[in-house]
């Protein structure tokens, strides 16, 4: 199959050929029209000449002045286009009546050829009877069309075309040629851009394959270690930690890909709510501090100006931007420090300014422009050394732009980089000058899930056999009695039957994609039939809007796969806290 670019090129060439053909055809038609016009004018002149000359000859002959008739003919014979011949009978006496139509005799044609008046193969003539004084015809006046005259008139018409249409055709061809050159250059640029894009995507896919296969190799390898007999407790703990660590890395990678796809599709929504900026920055710093400490880096915040403790913006997206920027800074800094600088510029369109400053490897000037492209990193060798897919910065800039802000970078190779995000976050609270321990209102600590699940009956609708075993083992260790079904129809039937017996399930964990009847339909049917117990959607559908879709169909809460034990603990504690 031809590429769209090749098809477009073919269509343009076809259109160009059609324009040339139409132009040439128009010129040919115009030439034919002018030649016909010239021929008609030539014949009209011939008829006028015939009428004038014949009238003079007839008058002379009627007067009996044969010499005068010949003199008239001789004068007109000097005409540059026509030749005239007077053909009389031998006695120069009336011998016939004036016919209504006639055929020029063959001997008259021979006489015309003999005088050189016309050629045999081009005898175009008109004949007028010559009348004597008594009204009888004594002969014919024959006007023969001259080849030279007709050719001269046609050449004149052709010259008119050449002098007017040819320059126009030359200009048209020049314009078309110029357009073709422009199109070829545009195609060349598009081809180069496509080649660059394909190369970048190829590098991205290679890096992505590396990023996926590396942690996956660790997960599979350590899983095989755990299968060995007599595994030491320390080795077992190391294997579990490695599997968890690499599994988390894979999950982050998937989240980055999903975020980028949502942003590129225009489906990434942003909120504008009031939140505690101090608490958010503190949480991000505390979350990433272990990484900085592990690398021996200085780490903290530097307040350049008093800033509002509470602002109006999207806390989730701001947290994501800061985690990406600070995480990148830590990854690419081998010695020195990573600092977040907080500035507030009242009166500006983007008053909240957060800068992540590091003393890392820096970025060459010629690579800064492509740093925020989704399929690029500063250098493929950097990717191999430090890891990563090159998606974090692309996602962060797009998130900042979706929030109405900007994200820019300044960098010096070998000295470090500064990534600055400026947002239109309106101040909603008093100004502060430090990032201390966040103030959190004390709340009652919910009972541990192990306590909440003791003696509880849980229905799990899940079609994946490995997940069935994993969820059942986890819930049973927390003291629950677990019933497993592998499709939505059985889940509906078991839940309603248990309620009818007076022993309803305390909790239903519902997968959303299952055979026979999926989780959406199963949940909807349960709610329609009056089931009011808690139903938690446990699904791999983690795109924007999936949570709202599950809650709208009747689910009480929502958790994503791969599920985290801590996440499930919070959900169980919240739903089962009441006796």
WOTA-V579305 format. One line per field, one symbol per residue. ss: DSSP state (a for helix, b for strand, c for the rest). Layout:
ss = ???
//
This chain:
ss = cccaaaaaaaaaaaaaaaaaaaaaaaaaaaaaaaaaaaaaaaaaaaaaaaaaaaaaaaaaaacccaaaaaaaaaaaaccccbbbbbbbcccccccbcccccccccaaaaaaaaaaccccaaaccbbbbbbbcccccbbbbbbbbbcaaaaaaaaaaaaaaaaaaaaaaaaaaaaaaaaaaaaaaaaaaaaaaaaaaaaaaaaaaaaaaaaaaaaaaaaaaaaaaaaacccccaaaaaaaaaaaaaaaaaaaaaaaaaaaaaaaaccccccccbbbbaaaaaaaaaaaaaaaaaacccbbbbbbcccbbcbbbbcaaaaaaaaaaaaaaaaacccccbbbbbbbbcccccccbbbbbbbccccccaaaccccccccccccaaaaaaacccccaaaaaaaaaaacccbbbbbbbcccbbbbbbbbccbbcccbbccccccccccccccccaaaaacccbbbbbcccaaaaaaaaaaaaacccbbbbbccaaaaaaaaaaaaaacccccbbbbccccccccaaaaaaaaaaccccccbbbbbccccccaaaaaaaacccbbbbccccaaaaaaaaaaaaccc
//
